[in-house]
């Protein structure tokens, strides 16, 4: 059994626990593999509950104690239901949880990075000249997305096969060109929606002139909580370019409401989500919500997908899915089950209650972390923080550039790892603050569905006390990390 690094009190090692931990750390690429010494993956998370202070959902989450117990109760790693039946049941639960119509198709993938292939598949055959991918803010989405957005493998293995290589073409995808539209100016400030939309329009128009079909990425919840472009600007783009572009929104942080999902789907926009960040399930798992009209005109899947996907991960009857391997990835089904457990209990909480808990978090963050250390938040966009949708207020990016010892991005990275190994897990630093020509230190404090579900039983006073203690502990951890860097 992998070592239970900082195990949760009460989690007794057993054969069933060991088998479930091993299963949750399998069925993916190398990012999911556990280090034999620490029992952690490369993101310093574990596929079992741990006794750590975690506000790290913007990077990756550990599984909650409740979700782990839920999986054990359902049979753990030995749950025997057929893979296709399990995934079909999960599709129904996703639709029910978010109020999505039965005609919306759902494709599952081992990770958010793999979901990019789904978006590209829905643009295949739309133009003989190939696809032009208008990517938005690669630095604010995922590190492997540049490869997958080109229709290439992004690692040395997939959840299905070994022996591929990063940058190697996925067979049958055809020519895919790419432009990355940055979401931030060179000084780190976020671009306004109008500027983002103008850059997108330029890319789509150039692709149209070359006879190519565009895949255009929006983002709803970047690494720092950006939502771009605004719906009005998206509508203008869709009105101008119509059939020349397929639009997709990266909501892989899963900081998105049912209403926002409905807004995108009603416009015919593909929505990409994962369960390992705000949702709080173990990495890696994801799904694409595909509007019915796009699914109805889908071209057959490229034969290279046989190295990435299994048949049941695509809806029954999808063109070309019959060529995929009819095998199972029970580990992915387990991670998805944990995700749906968290989504369902979170969605059952009234929004007014969720808003009150988020407000309590923001007050504690200011009073017990930012003010004592003299820190500020990086504003999510070009406007005021208060303009952010409620789901983006679950994430705060701390500007550490004024804290002696943590001024630089590299120093913040080192501190982030040291704090994680010391029992305080925050979101990884992001390059969004400029100092003296370089990137300043940042770290992110993010809520998760399991946290909010747990707090739901607390009184306002008990929640305030819990948050005050948590933010004070993070402040102390940052102060000690800064001191170590300067000593």
C-alpha positions as CSV (number, residue, x, y, z in Angstrom):
1,X,0.0,0.0,0.0
2,X,1.4,3.5,-0.8
3,X,2.3,5.4,2.3
4,X,-0.7,7.4,3.6
5,X,1.1,10.8,3.8
6,X,-0.6,12.6,6.7
7,X,-3.5,10.2,6.9
8,X,-6.9,11.4,8.1
9,X,-7.5,10.4,11.7
10,X,-9.8,7.4,11.7
11,X,-8.8,6.0,8.3
12,X,-7.5,2.6,9.2
13,X,-5.3,0.8,6.7
14,X,-6.9,-2.3,5.3
15,X,-6.9,-4.3,2.1
16,X,-10.0,-2.5,0.8
17,X,-8.5,0.9,1.5
18,X,-5.2,-0.1,-0.1
19,X,-7.0,-1.4,-3.2
20,X,-9.1,1.8,-3.5
21,X,-6.0,4.1,-3.1
22,X,-4.2,2.1,-5.8
23,X,-7.2,2.2,-8.1
24,X,-7.7,6.0,-7.7
25,X,-4.0,6.5,-8.7
26,X,-4.3,4.4,-11.9
27,X,-6.0,4.7,-15.3
28,X,-4.3,7.9,-16.3
29,X,-1.0,9.3,-17.5
30,X,2.2,9.8,-15.5
31,X,0.7,12.8,-13.7
32,X,-1.4,10.4,-11.6
33,X,1.4,8.2,-10.5
34,X,2.3,8.3,-6.8
35,X,5.8,8.8,-5.6
36,X,6.7,5.7,-3.6
37,X,8.3,7.7,-0.8
38,X,5.6,10.4,-0.2
39,X,2.5,8.7,-1.6
40,X,1.8,11.9,-3.5
41,X,1.5,12.6,-7.2
42,X,3.4,15.4,-8.9
43,X,0.9,17.9,-7.8
44,X,1.5,16.9,-4.2
45,X,-2.0,15.5,-3.8
46,X,-3.1,12.0,-2.8
47,X,-6.0,9.7,-3.7
48,X,-7.1,9.4,-0.1
49,X,-8.2,11.8,2.6
50,X,-5.4,13.5,4.5
51,X,-5.1,15.5,7.7
52,X,-3.8,18.7,6.0
53,X,-5.1,22.3,5.6
54,X,-6.1,22.4,2.0
55,X,-7.3,25.4,0.0
56,X,-5.7,24.1,-3.2
57,X,-8.6,23.4,-5.4
58,X,-7.4,25.8,-8.1
59,X,-4.5,23.2,-8.8
60,X,-5.9,19.9,-7.6
61,X,-7.8,18.3,-4.7
62,X,-7.4,15.4,-2.4
63,X,-10.5,13.2,-2.1
64,X,-12.7,14.1,0.9
65,X,-13.2,11.7,3.7
66,X,-16.9,11.5,2.9
67,X,-16.4,10.7,-0.8
68,X,-13.8,8.1,0.1
69,X,-16.2,6.4,2.5
70,X,-18.9,6.6,-0.2
71,X,-16.7,4.8,-2.7
72,X,-15.8,2.1,-0.1
73,X,-19.5,1.7,0.7
74,X,-20.2,1.1,-3.1
75,X,-17.6,-1.7,-3.2
76,X,-14.4,0.3,-3.6
77,X,-12.1,-0.9,-6.2
78,X,-14.1,-4.1,-6.7
79,X,-17.4,-2.4,-7.7
80,X,-18.6,-4.8,-10.4
81,X,-21.1,-2.9,-12.6
82,X,-20.2,-2.9,-16.3
83,X,-18.2,0.1,-17.5
84,X,-20.7,1.2,-20.1
85,X,-23.6,1.0,-17.6
86,X,-21.7,3.0,-14.9
87,X,-20.8,5.8,-17.4
88,X,-24.3,6.0,-18.7
89,X,-25.7,6.3,-15.2
90,X,-23.1,9.1,-14.5
91,X,-24.3,10.9,-17.6
92,X,-27.8,10.9,-16.2
93,X,-26.7,12.2,-12.9
94,X,-24.7,15.0,-14.4
95,X,-27.7,16.1,-16.4
96,X,-29.9,16.0,-13.3
97,X,-27.4,17.8,-11.1
98,X,-27.0,20.8,-13.5
99,X,-30.5,20.7,-15.0
100,X,-29.2,19.8,-18.4
101,X,-31.6,18.5,-21.1
102,X,-31.5,14.8,-22.1
103,X,-30.4,15.8,-25.7
104,X,-27.0,17.2,-24.4
105,X,-24.4,14.5,-25.1
106,X,-21.7,13.8,-22.6
107,X,-18.2,12.5,-23.4
108,X,-15.8,11.4,-20.6
109,X,-12.1,11.8,-20.6
110,X,-9.2,10.8,-18.2
111,X,-8.2,14.5,-17.7
112,X,-9.0,18.0,-18.7
113,X,-6.1,18.0,-21.1
114,X,-7.7,15.1,-23.0
115,X,-11.0,17.0,-23.3
116,X,-9.3,19.2,-26.0
117,X,-9.5,16.3,-28.4
118,X,-13.3,16.2,-28.0
119,X,-13.5,19.8,-29.1
120,X,-11.3,19.1,-32.1
121,X,-13.3,16.0,-33.0
122,X,-16.4,18.1,-33.3
123,X,-14.7,20.4,-35.8
124,X,-13.4,17.6,-38.0
125,X,-14.7,17.5,-41.6
126,X,-16.0,21.1,-41.4
127,X,-13.3,22.2,-43.9
128,X,-11.1,20.4,-46.3
129,X,-8.3,22.8,-45.4
130,X,-8.3,21.7,-41.8
131,X,-8.7,23.3,-38.4
132,X,-7.5,26.5,-36.9
133,X,-7.5,26.5,-33.1
134,X,-8.0,29.8,-31.4
135,X,-6.7,29.0,-27.9
136,X,-7.3,31.5,-25.1
137,X,-4.7,32.1,-22.4
138,X,-2.7,28.9,-22.5
139,X,-0.8,30.0,-19.3
140,X,-4.1,30.4,-17.5
141,X,-5.6,27.0,-18.5
142,X,-3.4,23.8,-18.5
143,X,0.3,23.2,-19.2
144,X,-0.3,20.3,-21.6
145,X,-3.0,22.0,-23.7
146,X,-0.7,23.4,-26.3
147,X,0.1,19.9,-27.5
148,X,-3.5,18.6,-27.3
149,X,-4.8,21.7,-28.9
150,X,-2.6,20.9,-31.9
151,X,-4.1,17.4,-32.0
152,X,-0.9,15.9,-30.6
153,X,-0.1,13.7,-27.7
154,X,1.0,15.6,-24.6
155,X,2.7,12.8,-22.6
156,X,4.6,9.6,-23.0
157,X,1.5,7.6,-22.4
158,X,-2.3,7.9,-22.3
159,X,-4.8,6.2,-20.1
160,X,-4.9,3.4,-22.6
161,X,-1.4,2.9,-24.1
162,X,2.3,3.5,-23.5
163,X,4.8,4.4,-26.2
164,X,3.6,7.7,-27.5
165,X,5.5,10.9,-27.3
166,X,4.7,14.5,-26.5
167,X,4.3,16.4,-29.8
168,X,3.5,13.3,-31.8
169,X,0.4,13.7,-34.0
170,X,-2.8,11.8,-33.1
171,X,-3.5,9.9,-36.3
172,X,-6.4,11.1,-38.4
173,X,-6.7,14.6,-37.0
174,X,-5.4,16.3,-40.1
175,X,-3.6,19.7,-40.1
176,X,-4.3,21.9,-37.1
177,X,-2.8,25.3,-36.8
178,X,-3.0,27.3,-33.6
179,X,-2.9,30.8,-32.2
180,X,-2.8,31.6,-28.5
181,X,-4.7,34.7,-27.5
182,X,-3.1,35.9,-24.3
183,X,-5.5,36.9,-21.5
184,X,-3.1,39.2,-19.8
185,X,-1.0,42.2,-20.9
186,X,2.8,42.0,-20.7
187,X,2.5,43.8,-17.3
188,X,0.3,41.0,-16.0
189,X,-3.0,42.9,-16.1
190,X,-6.0,41.0,-17.6
191,X,-7.2,42.2,-21.0
192,X,-10.8,43.5,-21.2
193,X,-13.4,41.3,-22.9
194,X,-13.6,43.6,-26.0
195,X,-9.9,43.3,-26.7
196,X,-10.0,39.5,-26.3
197,X,-13.0,39.3,-28.7
198,X,-11.3,41.5,-31.2
199,X,-8.2,39.2,-31.2
200,X,-10.4,36.2,-31.6
201,X,-12.2,37.8,-34.5
202,X,-8.9,38.5,-36.2
203,X,-7.9,34.8,-35.9
204,X,-11.2,33.4,-37.1
205,X,-11.3,35.8,-40.1
206,X,-7.7,34.8,-41.1
207,X,-8.7,31.1,-40.8
208,X,-11.8,31.7,-42.9
209,X,-9.8,33.4,-45.6
210,X,-7.5,30.3,-45.7
211,X,-10.5,28.0,-46.0
212,X,-10.1,26.6,-42.4
213,X,-12.7,26.0,-39.7
214,X,-11.9,27.5,-36.4
215,X,-12.3,26.1,-32.9
216,X,-12.6,29.1,-30.6
217,X,-11.9,28.8,-26.9
218,X,-13.6,30.8,-24.2
219,X,-12.7,30.5,-20.5
220,X,-15.1,30.4,-17.5
221,X,-12.8,30.3,-14.5
222,X,-9.1,30.4,-15.5
223,X,-6.3,29.7,-12.9
224,X,-7.0,33.2,-11.5
225,X,-10.7,33.2,-12.0
226,X,-11.0,35.0,-15.3
227,X,-14.2,34.7,-17.4
228,X,-13.6,35.7,-21.0
229,X,-15.1,36.9,-23.3
230,X,-18.3,38.2,-21.9
231,X,-21.5,36.7,-23.2
232,X,-22.3,39.8,-25.2
233,X,-19.0,39.6,-27.0
234,X,-19.4,35.9,-27.5
235,X,-22.8,36.5,-29.1
236,X,-21.3,39.0,-31.5
237,X,-18.6,36.6,-32.6
238,X,-21.1,33.9,-33.2
239,X,-23.3,36.2,-35.2
240,X,-20.4,37.3,-37.3
241,X,-18.8,34.0,-38.0
242,X,-21.6,31.5,-37.7
243,X,-20.8,28.1,-39.3
244,X,-17.1,29.1,-39.7
245,X,-16.3,28.4,-36.1
246,X,-17.1,25.9,-33.3
247,X,-17.0,27.5,-29.9
248,X,-15.9,25.8,-26.7
249,X,-15.7,27.1,-23.1
250,X,-13.0,25.8,-20.8
251,X,-14.8,25.5,-17.5
252,X,-12.3,22.8,-16.2
253,X,-12.0,24.5,-12.8
254,X,-15.8,23.7,-12.5
255,X,-16.4,27.1,-10.9
256,X,-19.6,27.4,-12.9
257,X,-23.2,27.6,-12.0
258,X,-26.1,25.7,-13.6
259,X,-27.3,29.0,-15.1
260,X,-24.0,29.7,-16.7
261,X,-23.8,26.2,-18.2
262,X,-27.3,26.7,-19.6
263,X,-26.3,30.0,-21.2
264,X,-23.4,28.3,-23.0
265,X,-25.3,25.2,-24.1
266,X,-28.2,27.3,-25.4
267,X,-25.7,29.1,-27.7
268,X,-24.4,25.8,-29.0
269,X,-21.1,26.1,-27.1
270,X,-19.3,22.9,-25.9
271,X,-18.6,23.0,-22.1
272,X,-15.5,21.3,-20.7
273,X,-15.4,20.4,-17.0
274,X,-13.3,18.4,-14.6
275,X,-14.0,16.9,-11.2
276,X,-10.6,17.3,-9.6
277,X,-10.5,21.0,-8.8
278,X,-13.4,22.9,-7.3
279,X,-15.5,19.7,-7.4
280,X,-12.9,18.1,-5.0
281,X,-12.7,14.6,-6.5
282,X,-9.3,13.0,-7.0
283,X,-7.4,13.7,-10.2
284,X,-7.8,13.0,-13.1
285,X,-11.3,13.0,-14.6
286,X,-13.4,15.2,-16.9
287,X,-16.3,15.4,-19.2
288,X,-17.5,17.5,-22.2
289,X,-21.1,18.7,-22.5
290,X,-21.9,18.7,-26.2
291,X,-25.0,20.5,-27.5
292,X,-27.4,18.3,-29.5
293,X,-26.9,20.2,-32.8
294,X,-23.2,19.7,-32.7
295,X,-23.4,16.0,-31.8
296,X,-25.9,15.5,-34.6
297,X,-23.4,16.6,-37.3
298,X,-20.3,15.0,-35.8
299,X,-17.8,13.4,-38.2
300,X,-16.5,9.9,-37.4
301,X,-13.8,9.9,-34.8
302,X,-10.2,9.8,-36.1
303,X,-8.6,6.4,-35.8
304,X,-5.9,7.8,-33.5
305,X,-8.5,8.1,-30.8
306,X,-8.2,4.4,-30.3
307,X,-5.0,5.2,-28.3
308,X,-6.8,7.7,-26.1
309,X,-10.4,6.8,-25.5
310,X,-12.5,3.7,-24.8
311,X,-15.8,3.0,-26.5
312,X,-18.1,3.6,-23.5
313,X,-16.6,7.1,-22.9
314,X,-18.4,8.3,-26.0
315,X,-22.2,8.2,-26.2
316,X,-23.7,5.2,-27.8
317,X,-24.0,5.5,-31.5
318,X,-21.4,8.2,-31.9
319,X,-19.9,8.0,-35.4
320,X,-16.6,6.1,-35.3
321,X,-16.9,5.0,-31.6
322,X,-17.3,1.4,-32.7
323,X,-13.6,1.4,-33.7
324,X,-12.5,2.2,-30.1
325,X,-11.5,-0.5,-27.7
326,X,-14.4,-2.0,-25.9
327,X,-12.6,-2.2,-22.5
328,X,-13.0,-0.6,-19.1
329,X,-11.1,2.0,-17.1
330,X,-12.7,1.3,-13.7
331,X,-10.3,3.8,-12.0
332,X,-11.8,6.7,-14.1
333,X,-15.3,5.5,-13.2
334,X,-14.4,5.6,-9.5
335,X,-13.0,9.2,-9.8
336,X,-16.1,10.3,-11.7
337,X,-18.3,8.7,-9.0
338,X,-16.5,10.7,-6.3
339,X,-17.0,13.8,-8.4
340,X,-20.8,13.2,-8.7
341,X,-21.0,12.5,-5.0
342,X,-19.6,16.0,-4.4
343,X,-21.6,17.8,-7.1
344,X,-24.9,16.3,-5.9
345,X,-24.5,17.3,-2.3
346,X,-23.2,20.8,-3.3
347,X,-26.0,21.4,-5.7
348,X,-28.5,20.5,-2.9
349,X,-27.3,23.5,-0.9
350,X,-29.4,26.7,-1.4
351,X,-27.5,29.4,-3.3
352,X,-28.3,31.9,-0.6
353,X,-26.5,29.7,1.9
354,X,-23.5,29.2,-0.5
355,X,-23.3,33.0,-1.0
356,X,-23.2,33.5,2.8
357,X,-20.4,31.1,3.2
358,X,-18.4,32.6,0.4
359,X,-18.9,36.1,2.0
360,X,-17.6,34.7,5.3
361,X,-14.5,33.3,3.5
362,X,-13.8,36.7,1.9
363,X,-14.1,38.5,5.2
364,X,-11.8,36.0,7.0
365,X,-9.3,36.2,4.1
366,X,-9.1,39.9,4.5
367,X,-9.1,40.1,8.3
368,X,-6.8,37.2,9.2
369,X,-4.5,36.7,6.2
370,X,-4.2,39.7,3.9
371,X,-4.2,42.5,6.4
372,X,-1.8,40.9,8.9
373,X,0.8,40.3,6.2
374,X,0.1,43.5,4.3
375,X,-0.9,41.6,1.1
376,X,-3.4,42.3,-1.6
377,X,-5.4,40.1,-4.0
378,X,-4.8,40.0,-7.7
379,X,-8.0,41.3,-9.2
380,X,-9.6,38.6,-11.4
381,X,-10.2,40.9,-14.3
382,X,-10.0,44.4,-15.5
383,X,-12.9,45.6,-13.4
384,X,-13.6,45.5,-9.7
385,X,-13.5,42.3,-7.7
386,X,-17.1,42.8,-6.8
387,X,-18.0,42.5,-10.4
388,X,-17.0,38.8,-10.5
389,X,-19.7,36.2,-10.7
390,X,-20.4,34.4,-7.4
391,X,-18.5,31.2,-8.5
392,X,-15.3,33.2,-9.1
393,X,-15.4,34.5,-5.6
394,X,-14.4,31.0,-4.4
395,X,-10.9,31.7,-5.5
396,X,-8.4,34.4,-4.4
397,X,-5.0,35.0,-5.9
398,X,-2.5,36.4,-3.4
399,X,0.1,39.0,-4.6
400,X,3.2,38.0,-2.6
401,X,5.6,40.3,-4.5
402,X,5.7,42.7,-1.6
403,X,6.5,40.1,1.0
404,X,10.2,39.9,1.7
405,X,11.5,36.4,0.8
406,X,8.6,35.6,-1.5
407,X,8.9,38.5,-4.0
408,X,9.7,36.3,-7.0
409,X,7.8,33.6,-8.8
410,X,10.6,31.1,-8.2
411,X,10.7,31.9,-4.5
412,X,6.9,31.4,-4.3
413,X,7.1,28.1,-6.1
414,X,9.7,26.8,-3.6
415,X,7.6,28.1,-0.7
416,X,4.5,26.5,-2.1
417,X,6.1,23.0,-2.2
418,X,7.6,23.4,1.3
419,X,4.3,24.5,2.7
420,X,2.5,21.6,1.1
421,X,4.9,19.1,2.6
422,X,4.4,20.8,5.9
423,X,0.6,20.3,5.8
424,X,-0.7,23.5,4.2
425,X,-1.8,23.1,0.6
426,X,-2.6,26.2,-1.5
427,X,-2.9,26.6,-5.3
428,X,0.3,26.8,-7.2
429,X,1.8,30.3,-8.1
430,X,0.7,31.8,-11.4
431,X,2.5,34.4,-13.5
432,X,0.2,37.4,-13.3
433,X,2.2,40.0,-11.3
434,X,5.1,41.9,-12.8
435,X,8.1,43.1,-10.7
436,X,11.3,44.6,-12.1
437,X,10.9,43.0,-15.4
438,X,10.2,39.5,-14.0
439,X,7.3,37.7,-12.5
440,X,6.4,38.3,-8.9
441,X,5.4,35.7,-6.3
442,X,1.8,34.6,-6.0
443,X,-0.2,31.8,-4.5
444,X,-3.9,30.9,-4.6
445,X,-6.5,30.3,-1.9
446,X,-9.5,28.4,-3.3
447,X,-12.6,26.9,-1.8
448,X,-13.9,23.5,-2.9
449,X,-17.3,21.8,-2.9
450,X,-16.4,19.4,-0.1
451,X,-15.4,22.4,2.1
452,X,-18.6,24.2,1.5
453,X,-20.6,21.1,2.0
454,X,-18.9,20.5,5.3
455,X,-19.4,24.1,6.5
456,X,-23.1,23.9,5.7
457,X,-23.8,22.3,9.0
458,X,-22.0,25.1,11.0
459,X,-23.6,28.1,12.6
460,X,-22.4,31.5,11.3
461,X,-20.3,31.9,14.5
462,X,-18.7,28.5,14.2
463,X,-17.9,29.0,10.5
464,X,-16.4,32.4,11.2
465,X,-14.2,30.8,13.9
466,X,-13.1,28.0,11.6
467,X,-12.2,30.3,8.8
468,X,-10.4,32.7,11.1
469,X,-8.3,29.8,12.3
470,X,-7.6,28.5,8.8
471,X,-6.6,31.9,7.4
472,X,-4.4,32.6,10.4
473,X,-2.6,29.3,9.9
474,X,-2.1,30.1,6.2
475,X,-0.7,33.5,7.2
476,X,1.7,32.0,9.7
477,X,2.8,29.4,7.1
478,X,3.5,32.1,4.5
479,X,5.4,34.2,7.1
480,X,7.5,31.2,8.1
481,X,8.1,30.3,4.4
482,X,9.2,33.9,3.7
483,X,11.6,33.8,6.7
484,X,13.1,30.5,5.5
485,X,13.8,32.1,2.1
486,X,15.6,35.0,3.6
487,X,17.6,33.1,6.2
